[in-house]
Amino acid sequence: MSTSPRHRAREIALQILYRFDLGQAGGQAAPTGPALAKEIEAHFEHFEAPENVRAFAAELVAGTLHDQAKIDATIEKVASNWKLARMAVIDRNLLRMAIYEMGHFPDVPASVTIDEAIELAKQFGNAETPAFVNGVLDAVRQALAATQPA
């Protein structure tokens, strides 16, 4: 089974977000602006990311980092029994990235974003990750649908 370019872009974006999150835990701020673009490009070059996935991956990373505070507030609101700091790093970043995508890519149905996040959860998370990610993202999807004009 070959993966689509967008799926591959999501994998790459998740890896970059994971790395930045670990750096933040160690006291390093995530890069912004030109420094962020340079870091993303270095990642692409080092891991030989295909050209056809780079733009989408870069947009997911930059947008997720830019909106992180707002996204984190959304996660804490819908995952009421969970604090972000207690979530597994992969779970937290998968949720952030998928929520960014649901809010900023109207051409991608929320159900597709959720399905992609579940696939990444199976690939990178633990046994509980897919169900956890599905539950949180479905709650976000419902909240977004409730705020959309009819």
Stockholm file with secondary structure:
# STOCKHOLM 1.0

chainA/1-150         MSTSPRHRAREIALQILYRFDLGQAGGQAAPTGPALAKEIEAHFEHFEAPENVRAFAAELVAGTLHDQAKIDATIEKVASNWKLARMAVIDRNLLRMAIYEMGHFPDVPASVTIDEAIELAKQFGNAETPAFVNGVLDAVRQALAATQPA
#=GR chainA/1-150 SS CCCCHHHHHHHHHHHHHHHHHHHHHTTCCCCCHHHHHHHHHHHHHHTTCCHHHHHHHHHHHHHHHHTHHHHHHHHHHHSTTCCGGGSCHHHHHHHHHHHHHHHHCTTSCHHHHHHHHHHHHHHHSCTTHHHHHHHHHHHHHHHHHHHSCC
#=GC SS_cons         CCCCHHHHHHHHHHHHHHHHHHHHHTTCCCCCHHHHHHHHHHHHHHTTCCHHHHHHHHHHHHHHHHTHHHHHHHHHHHSTTCCGGGSCHHHHHHHHHHHHHHHHCTTSCHHHHHHHHHHHHHHHSCTTHHHHHHHHHHHHHHHHHHHSCC
//
